[in-house]
Amino acid sequence: MKNFKSGKYKQQNQYKSFTPSFINHKFVWDDKEVDVLIEKAMHYLGELNAYSNLVLDVDFFIQMHVAKEATRSSMIEGTKTNIDEAVLGPEDIKPEQRDDWEEVQNYIKALNSSIEMLDKLPLSIRLVKKSHKILLSGVRGKHKLPGQIRRSQNWIGGSDLSDAFFIPPHNEDLPDLLSDFDKFWNNDNLELSTLIKIAISHYQFETIHPFLDGNGRIGRLLITLQLIDSGILSKPTLYLSDFFEKNRVSYYDSLTRVRVSNDLEQWIKFFLNGVVKTAQDSIAIFNEINKLRSEYVKQIDKIGIRSKKAYQLLEYMFSRPIVNNKKIMKELGISFKSATRLTSDLLKLGVISEITGFSRNKLFVLKDYLDLFRK
């Protein structure tokens, strides 16, 4: 972008920190590909938004999108929980997997709570701090000031400040930078595409790195919040962490290139391509879900008198695709014997599969449905 300067290095005691330039100002670009990508991205986002408003029981499916987002965003930071484990209850998680699982569950809670908070609070650093508190509470980052802006220097990569890959701004610079960040997002006079604002916001947030831990996850969570806050999406159906995780090296390289070469346009094109690809994938998943639902209903119709409870179980498994008979008994308000008979019927029809091989505490999966989110 014309005359864009990413920031400058400031000498501290034994190191130099990078202070990004303020972003609450007009941006102009020459590359026409940016305009083409904006138009393309908005087209697919509009189509995705239509699906979210028309698909029956879409909120159940959205919870699976949230679970996938939580696992992918956490994977970028080194957490190893996969989508199968993310949808399990605490009683089914192995002790050695619990720390990673709890971090993913906190991400899910933080995202869902943040979306609810948008009805009461403007999208701002204040709301982001509340999200951060949920993200780190009770997990490995619980000692790193959950919900509070850092009061000391942090760094990215390396063992300490002496060999760090990148050193964000000094904590004394954070108030002005975060104030500028809030003003930029809420400035309606910039005449700037919302998608461009979101792309620049993500770069700026990751560069400021305002927390001691959890900056990457909160920065990616913020993208979804901005899409909803701006009205581009009416429901949280787009999550970019899967794209970022699959292109992790390019993701980090692109952010670094802005700081090193002032090349903001390449980051914006990378970001917009991610929006296009992710929206297309999400639309494809909704199409597959509709097909699967029709197939499931055809099979369940064969059960006869127990089909009503089977429909209720199917609806529940659209958000929790791995269950056991105890969970079914609780959620459907039926006896354990009835739950066992119900899963037996669905197993025979091929609607669910048994994945443990145990005589007790069996787990049942809506496999074809879960496979859509494993890709």
Secondary structure, 3 states (H helix, E strand, C coil): CCCCCCEEEEECCCCEEEEECCCCCCCCCCCHHHHHHHHHHHHHHHHHHHHHHHCCCHHHHHHHHHHHHHHHHHHHCCCCCCHHHHCCCHHHCCHHHHHHHHHHHHHHHHHHHHHHHCCCCCCCHHHHHHHHHHHHCCCCCCCCCCCCCCCCCCCECCCCHHHCCECCCCHHHHHHHHHHHHHHHCCCCCCCCHHHHHHHHHHHHHHHCCCCCCHHHHHHHHHHHHHHHCCCCCCCCCCCHHHHHHCHHHHHHHHHHHHHHCCHHHHHHHHHHHHHHHHHHHHHHHHHHHHHHHHHHHHHHHHCCCHHHHHHHHHHHCCCCEECHHHHHHHHCCCHHHHHHHHHHHHHHCCCEECCCCCCCCCEECHHHHHCCCC
